[in-house]
Amino acid sequence: MTAPRRSQLPTGWDTELSDEYEWVPLRLPPEVTRLSASTRLSIEAEYRGWELTRVRLYTDGTRRVLLRRKKSRLDNRRPDQPEL
């Protein structure tokens, strides 16, 4: 995954973006309950290594979430070097 486009992030969220992490912005619709959202995000954290960075709740019930995880070494290798 690549760094999110700045237009996808709420104001002020792009100040802490680091190249050491992969970033994924999500939008959760109002029909997703807090418990359901918590469960889904916990699964992502447990099995895929994502951690919750920010959450913003809007008056219409939607949530904007920003997840991050450390980039793997394979993502940072040079293309001219062979895999072992």
N, C-alpha and C positions, 0 to 999 in steps of 0.2 A: 504494500500500500504506500501511497505517496503522501506528502504533506497536503492537508486540505487547502482548498482555495480560500483566500481571505474573505471572499464574499459569502461563503457558507457559514462563517463563524459570527456569533454575536459580537457587538462592539466590545473591545477590550480583551477578548480572549486570545487574540493573536500575539500579544506581547510576550508570552511565556513559551512560545513554540521553540523547540530545540531540535537540531539536526540529529541528536542522539536517539530520538524517539520517533516512532510511527504515530501519527495522529489520525483519529477517526471521529468526525462530528456525526451525531445521530439526532434525529427528530422523532420523539415518541408521541403518537397521537393522544388526544384526550381520553379515549376509551381504554387506554392502558393504565391500569391501577398502579398505585405506588408499590404494592406488594409484588405484582407481576413484573414491573420494571426492575425492582430489586432482585428478583429471582433470575431474570434474564441476564442482567449485568453480572451477577455472581457467577453464573455459568460461564460467561465470556472470560471472566477473571480467572476462574479455576482451570479451565481447559485450554484457553488460548493465550493467557498471559496478559490480558488487557487490564488496566487499572483505571478507575474513575478519577478524572481530573476536575471536572466542573459539571454542575447541573444548574439549569435555569428553568424555573417554572413560570409559565405565562398565564395571563388572566383567562384565556380560553381553555386552559387545561393541558395544553401541549407542553412538553419538556424538551429542552435542547441539552444534549449530553456530549461531553468531550472525553473520549477514551485515549489512552496512550499505552505504549509498550516499548521496551528497549528494542532497538534494531538488532537483528542477529548478525553475527560475523559474516554469514554468507551474503547478506545484503551489501556489506561494505567491501567485499573483496574486489580486486581489480579484475576486469574481464580477461586480461591476457594471462592470468595465472590459472593453472589447472586445479581442479578439485582433487583432493586426496581421498 
